[in-house]
């Protein structure tokens, strides 16, 4: 049984992948600086539907990291 060969990534795929990684890293940094716990920041950073400004605002207003994550997700 022949196994399919892996298709080399096109430059477009590479650019999209690098861009998405950069965005997630940037979101993670913003959330950590705002005061989110590591696990909460990881989950929120990877969920691109989460409004980053709302996330930061919740913590800045005194909401606990875990509670803010539950509200946003």
ABEGO torsion letter per residue (X at the ends): XBBBBBBBBBAAAAAAAAAAAAAAAAAAAAAAAAGBBAAAAAAAAABAABBAAAAAAAAAAGBBAAAAAAAAX
